[in-house]
Amino acid sequence: MRLKQKGKLAKLGEALKRKKLLRSRGRQLIIPSLAALEKELSATRPVRAPHE
């Protein structure tokens, strides 16, 4: 039971970390999955990205 909960929390934490990284570092680190996720996001809600 506790292990299962811990796993779920860990996954949630990872997702949050990724989102934070996306926001704070912007285009500096692009991981393929993140890039795809960002494309989906910008397709639904256009976001102006800083050009670096």
C-alpha distance matrix in Angstrom:
0.0 3.8 5.5 5.3 6.4 8.7 10.1 10.9 12.5 14.3 15.7 16.9 18.5 20.2 21.6 22.9 24.4 26.2 27.6 28.8 30.4 32.1 33.5 34.6 36.0 37.1 38.7 38.6 35.5 35.1 32.4 33.1 29.9 30.6 34.2 33.3 31.0 33.8 36.3 34.4 34.1 37.8 38.7 37.3 38.3 40.9 40.3 43.1 42.1 43.9 46.1 45.8
3.8 0.0 3.8 5.4 5.1 6.1 8.6 9.9 10.5 12.1 14.2 15.3 16.2 18.2 20.0 20.9 22.1 24.2 25.8 26.6 28.1 30.1 31.4 32.2 33.7 35.1 36.8 36.5 33.5 33.4 30.9 32.0 29.0 29.4 33.1 32.6 30.2 32.8 35.6 33.9 33.4 37.0 38.3 36.9 37.6 40.0 39.1 41.7 40.4 42.1 44.2 43.7
5.5 3.8 0.0 3.8 5.4 5.0 6.2 8.7 9.9 10.4 12.3 14.2 15.1 16.4 18.5 19.9 20.7 22.5 24.5 25.5 26.6 28.5 30.3 31.0 32.1 33.4 34.9 34.4 31.2 31.0 28.3 29.3 26.5 27.1 30.8 30.4 28.3 31.1 33.7 32.2 32.1 35.6 36.8 35.8 36.6 38.9 38.0 40.5 39.0 40.6 42.5 41.9
5.3 5.4 3.8 0.0 3.8 5.4 5.2 6.4 8.7 9.9 10.8 12.5 14.2 15.5 16.9 18.6 20.0 21.4 23.0 24.5 25.8 27.3 29.1 30.2 31.4 32.4 33.8 33.7 30.5 30.0 27.1 27.8 24.7 25.5 29.1 28.3 26.1 29.0 31.4 29.6 29.6 33.2 34.2 33.0 34.0 36.5 35.9 38.6 37.4 39.3 41.2 41.0
6.4 5.1 5.4 3.8 0.0 3.8 5.4 5.1 6.2 8.5 9.9 10.6 12.2 14.2 15.5 16.5 18.2 20.1 21.3 22.5 24.2 25.8 27.1 28.3 29.8 30.9 32.7 32.7 29.7 29.4 27.0 28.0 24.8 25.0 28.6 28.1 25.5 28.1 30.8 29.0 28.4 32.1 33.3 31.9 32.5 35.0 34.2 36.9 35.8 37.7 39.9 39.7
8.7 6.1 5.0 5.4 3.8 0.0 3.8 5.5 5.1 6.0 8.6 9.8 10.3 12.2 14.3 15.2 16.1 18.3 19.9 20.7 22.1 24.2 25.6 26.3 27.7 29.1 30.8 30.4 27.5 27.5 25.1 26.5 23.5 23.6 27.4 27.3 24.9 27.3 30.2 28.8 28.2 31.7 33.2 32.2 32.6 34.8 33.6 36.1 34.6 36.1 38.2 37.7
10.1 8.6 6.2 5.2 5.4 3.8 0.0 3.8 5.4 5.0 6.2 8.6 9.7 10.5 12.4 14.2 15.2 16.6 18.5 19.9 20.9 22.6 24.5 25.5 26.4 27.6 28.9 28.7 25.5 25.1 22.4 23.5 20.5 21.0 24.7 24.3 22.2 24.9 27.6 26.2 26.0 29.5 30.8 30.0 30.8 32.9 32.0 34.4 32.9 34.6 36.5 36.0
10.9 9.9 8.7 6.4 5.1 5.5 3.8 0.0 3.8 5.4 5.2 6.2 8.6 9.9 10.7 12.4 14.2 15.5 16.8 18.4 20.0 21.3 22.9 24.3 25.6 26.4 28.0 28.2 25.2 24.6 22.2 23.0 19.7 19.9 23.5 22.9 20.4 23.0 25.7 24.0 23.6 27.2 28.4 27.2 28.0 30.4 29.6 32.3 31.2 33.1 35.2 35.1
12.5 10.5 9.9 8.7 6.2 5.1 5.4 3.8 0.0 3.8 5.4 5.0 6.0 8.6 9.9 10.5 12.1 14.2 15.3 16.3 18.1 19.9 21.0 22.1 23.7 24.9 26.8 26.8 24.1 24.1 22.0 23.4 20.3 19.9 23.6 23.5 20.8 22.9 26.0 24.5 23.6 27.1 28.7 27.5 27.7 29.9 28.8 31.2 30.0 31.7 34.0 33.7
14.3 12.1 10.4 9.9 8.5 6.0 5.0 5.4 3.8 0.0 3.8 5.4 5.0 6.1 8.7 9.8 10.4 12.3 14.3 15.1 16.2 18.3 19.9 20.7 21.8 23.1 24.8 24.4 21.5 21.5 19.3 21.0 18.2 17.9 21.7 21.9 19.6 21.7 24.9 23.9 23.2 26.5 28.3 27.6 27.8 29.7 28.3 30.5 28.9 30.3 32.3 31.7
15.7 14.2 12.3 10.8 9.9 8.6 6.2 5.2 5.4 3.8 0.0 3.8 5.4 5.1 6.3 8.7 9.8 10.7 12.5 14.3 15.3 16.6 18.6 19.9 20.9 21.6 23.0 23.1 20.1 19.5 17.1 18.3 15.1 15.1 18.9 18.7 16.3 18.8 21.7 20.5 20.1 23.5 25.0 24.4 24.9 26.9 25.8 28.3 26.8 28.6 30.5 30.2
16.9 15.3 14.2 12.5 10.6 9.8 8.6 6.2 5.0 5.4 3.8 0.0 3.8 5.4 5.2 6.2 8.6 10.0 10.7 12.4 14.2 15.4 16.7 18.3 19.8 20.5 22.5 22.9 20.3 19.9 18.0 19.3 16.1 15.3 19.0 18.9 15.9 17.9 21.1 19.7 18.6 22.1 23.8 22.7 22.9 25.0 23.9 26.4 25.3 27.1 29.4 29.4
18.5 16.2 15.1 14.2 12.2 10.3 9.7 8.6 6.0 5.0 5.4 3.8 0.0 3.8 5.4 5.1 6.1 8.6 9.9 10.4 12.1 14.1 15.3 16.1 17.7 19.0 21.1 21.0 18.5 18.8 17.3 19.3 16.6 15.3 19.0 19.7 16.9 18.4 21.9 21.1 19.8 22.9 25.1 24.3 24.0 25.7 24.0 26.1 24.6 26.0 28.2 27.8
20.2 18.2 16.4 15.5 14.2 12.2 10.5 9.9 8.6 6.1 5.1 5.4 3.8 0.0 3.8 5.4 5.0 6.2 8.7 9.8 10.4 12.2 14.3 15.1 16.0 17.1 18.6 18.4 15.6 15.6 13.8 15.8 13.2 12.2 16.0 16.8 14.5 16.2 19.5 19.1 18.3 21.2 23.4 23.1 23.1 24.4 22.8 24.8 22.9 24.3 26.2 25.6
21.6 20.0 18.5 16.9 15.5 14.3 12.4 10.7 9.9 8.7 6.3 5.2 5.4 3.8 0.0 3.8 5.4 5.1 6.3 8.7 9.9 10.6 12.5 14.3 15.3 15.7 17.4 18.0 15.4 14.8 13.2 14.7 11.7 10.3 14.0 14.3 11.5 13.2 16.5 15.7 14.8 17.9 19.9 19.4 19.5 21.1 19.7 22.0 20.6 22.4 24.5 24.5
22.9 20.9 19.9 18.6 16.5 15.2 14.2 12.4 10.5 9.8 8.7 6.2 5.1 5.4 3.8 0.0 3.8 5.4 5.1 6.1 8.5 9.8 10.6 12.1 14.0 14.7 17.2 17.7 15.7 15.8 15.0 17.0 14.4 12.2 15.6 16.5 13.4 14.2 17.8 17.2 15.4 18.3 20.8 20.0 19.3 20.8 19.0 21.1 19.7 21.3 23.7 23.7
24.4 22.1 20.7 20.0 18.2 16.1 15.2 14.2 12.1 10.4 9.8 8.6 6.1 5.0 5.4 3.8 0.0 3.8 5.4 5.1 6.1 8.5 9.8 10.3 11.6 13.1 15.3 15.1 13.0 13.8 13.2 15.8 13.9 11.6 15.0 16.6 14.1 14.6 18.3 18.5 16.9 19.3 22.1 21.9 21.1 22.0 19.7 21.3 19.3 20.3 22.4 21.8
26.2 24.2 22.5 21.4 20.1 18.3 16.6 15.5 14.2 12.3 10.7 10.0 8.6 6.2 5.1 5.4 3.8 0.0 3.8 5.4 5.0 6.1 8.6 9.9 10.4 11.0 12.6 12.9 10.5 10.5 9.8 12.2 10.3 7.8 11.2 12.9 10.6 11.2 14.8 15.2 14.0 16.3 19.0 19.2 18.7 19.4 17.3 18.9 16.8 18.2 20.0 19.6
27.6 25.8 24.5 23.0 21.3 19.9 18.5 16.8 15.3 14.3 12.5 10.7 9.9 8.7 6.3 5.1 5.4 3.8 0.0 3.8 5.4 5.0 6.3 8.6 10.1 10.0 12.4 13.6 12.0 11.9 11.9 13.9 11.9 8.8 11.5 13.0 10.0 9.8 13.6 13.7 11.7 14.0 16.9 16.7 15.7 16.5 14.4 16.3 14.7 16.4 18.8 19.0
28.8 26.6 25.5 24.5 22.5 20.7 19.9 18.4 16.3 15.1 14.3 12.4 10.4 9.8 8.7 6.1 5.1 5.4 3.8 0.0 3.8 5.4 5.1 6.0 8.3 9.4 12.4 12.9 11.9 13.0 13.6 16.3 14.8 11.5 14.0 16.1 13.5 12.7 16.5 17.0 14.7 16.4 19.7 19.5 18.0 18.4 15.7 16.9 15.1 15.9 18.4 18.2
30.4 28.1 26.6 25.8 24.2 22.1 20.9 20.0 18.1 16.2 15.3 14.2 12.1 10.4 9.9 8.5 6.1 5.0 5.4 3.8 0.0 3.8 5.4 5.2 5.6 7.3 9.6 9.5 8.2 9.8 10.7 13.9 13.1 9.9 12.1 14.8 13.0 12.1 15.7 17.0 15.3 16.6 19.9 20.4 19.1 18.9 16.1 16.8 14.2 14.6 16.6 15.8
32.1 30.1 28.5 27.3 25.8 24.2 22.6 21.3 19.9 18.3 16.6 15.4 14.1 12.2 10.6 9.8 8.5 6.1 5.0 5.4 3.8 0.0 3.8 5.8 5.8 5.1 7.5 8.8 7.9 8.3 9.8 12.2 11.5 7.8 9.3 12.0 10.2 8.6 12.2 13.7 11.9 12.9 16.2 17.0 15.6 15.3 12.6 13.4 11.0 12.1 14.1 14.0
33.5 31.4 30.3 29.1 27.1 25.6 24.5 22.9 21.0 19.9 18.6 16.7 15.3 14.3 12.5 10.6 9.8 8.6 6.3 5.1 5.4 3.8 0.0 3.8 5.9 5.4 8.9 10.4 10.7 11.6 13.5 15.8 15.1 11.3 12.4 14.9 12.7 10.6 14.0 15.3 12.7 13.3 16.9 17.2 15.1 14.6 11.5 12.1 10.1 10.9 13.7 14.0
34.6 32.2 31.0 30.2 28.3 26.3 25.5 24.3 22.1 20.7 19.9 18.3 16.1 15.1 14.3 12.1 10.3 9.9 8.6 6.0 5.2 5.8 3.8 0.0 3.8 5.7 9.2 9.4 10.2 12.3 14.5 17.4 17.1 13.5 14.7 17.6 15.8 13.8 17.2 18.8 16.3 16.7 20.4 20.9 18.7 17.9 14.5 14.3 11.8 11.4 13.9 13.3
36.0 33.7 32.1 31.4 29.8 27.7 26.4 25.6 23.7 21.8 20.9 19.8 17.7 16.0 15.3 14.0 11.6 10.4 10.1 8.3 5.6 5.8 5.9 3.8 0.0 3.8 6.2 5.6 6.9 9.4 12.1 15.2 15.7 12.3 13.0 16.4 15.4 13.3 16.3 18.6 16.7 16.8 20.4 21.5 19.6 18.4 15.0 14.4 11.2 10.4 11.9 10.6
37.1 35.1 33.4 32.4 30.9 29.1 27.6 26.4 24.9 23.1 21.6 20.5 19.0 17.1 15.7 14.7 13.1 11.0 10.0 9.4 7.3 5.1 5.4 5.7 3.8 0.0 3.8 5.7 7.2 8.4 11.4 13.8 14.4 10.8 10.6 14.0 13.1 10.4 13.1 15.6 13.8 13.4 17.0 18.3 16.4 14.9 11.6 11.0 7.7 7.6 9.3 9.0
38.7 36.8 34.9 33.8 32.7 30.8 28.9 28.0 26.8 24.8 23.0 22.5 21.1 18.6 17.4 17.2 15.3 12.6 12.4 12.4 9.6 7.5 8.9 9.2 6.2 3.8 0.0 3.8 5.6 6.2 9.8 11.9 13.4 10.3 9.2 12.8 13.0 10.4 12.4 15.5 14.5 13.7 16.9 19.0 17.6 15.6 12.8 11.9 8.2 8.0 8.1 7.4
38.6 36.5 34.4 33.7 32.7 30.4 28.7 28.2 26.8 24.4 23.1 22.9 21.0 18.4 18.0 17.7 15.1 12.9 13.6 12.9 9.5 8.8 10.4 9.4 5.6 5.7 3.8 0.0 3.8 6.4 9.8 12.7 14.5 11.8 11.3 15.1 15.5 13.4 15.6 18.6 17.8 17.3 20.5 22.5 21.2 19.4 16.5 15.4 11.7 10.7 10.3 8.2
35.5 33.5 31.2 30.5 29.7 27.5 25.5 25.2 24.1 21.5 20.1 20.3 18.5 15.6 15.4 15.7 13.0 10.5 12.0 11.9 8.2 7.9 10.7 10.2 6.9 7.2 5.6 3.8 0.0 3.8 6.4 9.8 11.4 9.2 9.4 13.1 13.5 12.3 14.7 17.4 17.0 17.2 20.1 22.1 21.2 20.0 17.5 17.2 13.6 13.5 13.4 11.7
35.1 33.4 31.0 30.0 29.4 27.5 25.1 24.6 24.1 21.5 19.5 19.9 18.8 15.6 14.8 15.8 13.8 10.5 11.9 13.0 9.8 8.3 11.6 12.3 9.4 8.4 6.2 6.4 3.8 0.0 3.8 6.3 8.3 6.4 6.0 9.6 10.6 9.7 11.7 14.4 14.6 14.9 17.4 19.6 19.3 18.2 16.3 16.4 13.2 13.9 13.7 12.8
32.4 30.9 28.3 27.1 27.0 25.1 22.4 22.2 22.0 19.3 17.1 18.0 17.3 13.8 13.2 15.0 13.2 9.8 11.9 13.6 10.7 9.8 13.5 14.5 12.1 11.4 9.8 9.8 6.4 3.8 0.0 3.8 5.6 5.1 6.0 8.6 9.8 10.3 12.2 14.3 15.1 16.1 18.1 20.1 20.4 19.9 18.4 19.1 16.2 17.4 17.4 16.6
33.1 32.0 29.3 27.8 28.0 26.5 23.5 23.0 23.4 21.0 18.3 19.3 19.3 15.8 14.7 17.0 15.8 12.2 13.9 16.3 13.9 12.2 15.8 17.4 15.2 13.8 11.9 12.7 9.8 6.3 3.8 0.0 3.8 5.4 5.0 6.2 8.5 9.7 10.5 12.5 14.2 15.2 16.4 18.8 19.7 19.3 18.5 19.6 17.1 18.8 18.6 18.3
29.9 29.0 26.5 24.7 24.8 23.5 20.5 19.7 20.3 18.2 15.1 16.1 16.6 13.2 11.7 14.4 13.9 10.3 11.9 14.8 13.1 11.5 15.1 17.1 15.7 14.4 13.4 14.5 11.4 8.3 5.6 3.8 0.0 3.8 5.4 5.1 6.1 8.6 9.9 10.7 12.3 14.2 15.3 17.0 18.2 18.5 18.0 19.7 17.6 19.8 20.3 20.4
30.6 29.4 27.1 25.5 25.0 23.6 21.0 19.9 19.9 17.9 15.1 15.3 15.3 12.2 10.3 12.2 11.6 7.8 8.8 11.5 9.9 7.8 11.3 13.5 12.3 10.8 10.3 11.8 9.2 6.4 5.1 5.4 3.8 0.0 3.8 5.4 4.9 6.0 8.5 9.8 10.3 12.1 14.0 15.5 15.9 16.0 14.9 16.5 14.4 16.5 17.3 17.6
34.2 33.1 30.8 29.1 28.6 27.4 24.7 23.5 23.6 21.7 18.9 19.0 19.0 16.0 14.0 15.6 15.0 11.2 11.5 14.0 12.1 9.3 12.4 14.7 13.0 10.6 9.2 11.3 9.4 6.0 6.0 5.0 5.4 3.8 0.0 3.8 5.4 5.0 6.2 8.7 9.8 10.4 12.1 14.5 14.9 14.4 13.5 14.7 12.6 14.8 15.1 15.7
33.3 32.6 30.4 28.3 28.1 27.3 24.3 22.9 23.5 21.9 18.7 18.9 19.7 16.8 14.3 16.5 16.6 12.9 13.0 16.1 14.8 12.0 14.9 17.6 16.4 14.0 12.8 15.1 13.1 9.6 8.6 6.2 5.1 5.4 3.8 0.0 3.8 5.4 5.1 6.3 8.7 9.9 10.5 12.8 14.2 14.3 14.4 16.3 14.8 17.6 18.1 19.1
31.0 30.2 28.3 26.1 25.5 24.9 22.2 20.4 20.8 19.6 16.3 15.9 16.9 14.5 11.5 13.4 14.1 10.6 10.0 13.5 13.0 10.2 12.7 15.8 15.4 13.1 13.0 15.5 13.5 10.6 9.8 8.5 6.1 4.9 5.4 3.8 0.0 3.8 5.4 5.2 6.3 8.7 9.9 11.0 12.2 13.0 12.9 15.4 14.3 17.3 18.5 19.7
33.8 32.8 31.1 29.0 28.1 27.3 24.9 23.0 22.9 21.7 18.8 17.9 18.4 16.2 13.2 14.2 14.6 11.2 9.8 12.7 12.1 8.6 10.6 13.8 13.3 10.4 10.4 13.4 12.3 9.7 10.3 9.7 8.6 6.0 5.0 5.4 3.8 0.0 3.8 5.4 5.0 6.1 8.4 10.0 10.1 10.1 9.5 11.7 10.5 13.6 15.0 16.5
36.3 35.6 33.7 31.4 30.8 30.2 27.6 25.7 26.0 24.9 21.7 21.1 21.9 19.5 16.5 17.8 18.3 14.8 13.6 16.5 15.7 12.2 14.0 17.2 16.3 13.1 12.4 15.6 14.7 11.7 12.2 10.5 9.9 8.5 6.2 5.1 5.4 3.8 0.0 3.8 5.4 5.2 6.0 8.8 9.8 9.4 10.0 12.1 11.5 14.8 15.6 17.5
34.4 33.9 32.2 29.6 29.0 28.8 26.2 24.0 24.5 23.9 20.5 19.7 21.1 19.1 15.7 17.2 18.5 15.2 13.7 17.0 17.0 13.7 15.3 18.8 18.6 15.6 15.5 18.6 17.4 14.4 14.3 12.5 10.7 9.8 8.7 6.3 5.2 5.4 3.8 0.0 3.8 5.5 5.1 6.5 8.6 9.7 11.1 14.0 14.1 17.6 18.9 20.9
34.1 33.4 32.1 29.6 28.4 28.2 26.0 23.6 23.6 23.2 20.1 18.6 19.8 18.3 14.8 15.4 16.9 14.0 11.7 14.7 15.3 11.9 12.7 16.3 16.7 13.8 14.5 17.8 17.0 14.6 15.1 14.2 12.3 10.3 9.8 8.7 6.3 5.0 5.4 3.8 0.0 3.8 5.4 5.4 5.9 7.4 8.2 11.6 12.1 15.7 17.6 19.8
37.8 37.0 35.6 33.2 32.1 31.7 29.5 27.2 27.1 26.5 23.5 22.1 22.9 21.2 17.9 18.3 19.3 16.3 14.0 16.4 16.6 12.9 13.3 16.7 16.8 13.4 13.7 17.3 17.2 14.9 16.1 15.2 14.2 12.1 10.4 9.9 8.7 6.1 5.2 5.5 3.8 0.0 3.8 5.5 4.9 4.4 5.7 8.7 9.6 13.4 15.1 17.8
38.7 38.3 36.8 34.2 33.3 33.2 30.8 28.4 28.7 28.3 25.0 23.8 25.1 23.4 19.9 20.8 22.1 19.0 16.9 19.7 19.9 16.2 16.9 20.4 20.4 17.0 16.9 20.5 20.1 17.4 18.1 16.4 15.3 14.0 12.1 10.5 9.9 8.4 6.0 5.1 5.4 3.8 0.0 3.8 5.7 6.1 8.9 11.7 13.0 16.8 18.1 20.8
37.3 36.9 35.8 33.0 31.9 32.2 30.0 27.2 27.5 27.6 24.4 22.7 24.3 23.1 19.4 20.0 21.9 19.2 16.7 19.5 20.4 17.0 17.2 20.9 21.5 18.3 19.0 22.5 22.1 19.6 20.1 18.8 17.0 15.5 14.5 12.8 11.0 10.0 8.8 6.5 5.4 5.5 3.8 0.0 3.8 6.5 9.4 12.9 14.7 18.5 20.4 23.2
38.3 37.6 36.6 34.0 32.5 32.6 30.8 28.0 27.7 27.8 24.9 22.9 24.0 23.1 19.5 19.3 21.1 18.7 15.7 18.0 19.1 15.6 15.1 18.7 19.6 16.4 17.6 21.2 21.2 19.3 20.4 19.7 18.2 15.9 14.9 14.2 12.2 10.1 9.8 8.6 5.9 4.9 5.7 3.8 0.0 3.8 6.3 9.9 12.2 15.8 18.2 21.1
40.9 40.0 38.9 36.5 35.0 34.8 32.9 30.4 29.9 29.7 26.9 25.0 25.7 24.4 21.1 20.8 22.0 19.4 16.5 18.4 18.9 15.3 14.6 17.9 18.4 14.9 15.6 19.4 20.0 18.2 19.9 19.3 18.5 16.0 14.4 14.3 13.0 10.1 9.4 9.7 7.4 4.4 6.1 6.5 3.8 0.0 3.8 6.7 9.3 12.9 15.0 18.2
40.3 39.1 38.0 35.9 34.2 33.6 32.0 29.6 28.8 28.3 25.8 23.9 24.0 22.8 19.7 19.0 19.7 17.3 14.4 15.7 16.1 12.6 11.5 14.5 15.0 11.6 12.8 16.5 17.5 16.3 18.4 18.5 18.0 14.9 13.5 14.4 12.9 9.5 10.0 11.1 8.2 5.7 8.9 9.4 6.3 3.8 0.0 3.8 6.1 9.6 12.2 15.2
43.1 41.7 40.5 38.6 36.9 36.1 34.4 32.3 31.2 30.5 28.3 26.4 26.1 24.8 22.0 21.1 21.3 18.9 16.3 16.9 16.8 13.4 12.1 14.3 14.4 11.0 11.9 15.4 17.2 16.4 19.1 19.6 19.7 16.5 14.7 16.3 15.4 11.7 12.1 14.0 11.6 8.7 11.7 12.9 9.9 6.7 3.8 0.0 3.8 6.6 9.1 12.4
42.1 40.4 39.0 37.4 35.8 34.6 32.9 31.2 30.0 28.9 26.8 25.3 24.6 22.9 20.6 19.7 19.3 16.8 14.7 15.1 14.2 11.0 10.1 11.8 11.2 7.7 8.2 11.7 13.6 13.2 16.2 17.1 17.6 14.4 12.6 14.8 14.3 10.5 11.5 14.1 12.1 9.6 13.0 14.7 12.2 9.3 6.1 3.8 0.0 3.8 6.2 9.1
43.9 42.1 40.6 39.3 37.7 36.1 34.6 33.1 31.7 30.3 28.6 27.1 26.0 24.3 22.4 21.3 20.3 18.2 16.4 15.9 14.6 12.1 10.9 11.4 10.4 7.6 8.0 10.7 13.5 13.9 17.4 18.8 19.8 16.5 14.8 17.6 17.3 13.6 14.8 17.6 15.7 13.4 16.8 18.5 15.8 12.9 9.6 6.6 3.8 0.0 3.8 6.3
46.1 44.2 42.5 41.2 39.9 38.2 36.5 35.2 34.0 32.3 30.5 29.4 28.2 26.2 24.5 23.7 22.4 20.0 18.8 18.4 16.6 14.1 13.7 13.9 11.9 9.3 8.1 10.3 13.4 13.7 17.4 18.6 20.3 17.3 15.1 18.1 18.5 15.0 15.6 18.9 17.6 15.1 18.1 20.4 18.2 15.0 12.2 9.1 6.2 3.8 0.0 3.8
45.8 43.7 41.9 41.0 39.7 37.7 36.0 35.1 33.7 31.7 30.2 29.4 27.8 25.6 24.5 23.7 21.8 19.6 19.0 18.2 15.8 14.0 14.0 13.3 10.6 9.0 7.4 8.2 11.7 12.8 16.6 18.3 20.4 17.6 15.7 19.1 19.7 16.5 17.5 20.9 19.8 17.8 20.8 23.2 21.1 18.2 15.2 12.4 9.1 6.3 3.8 0.0
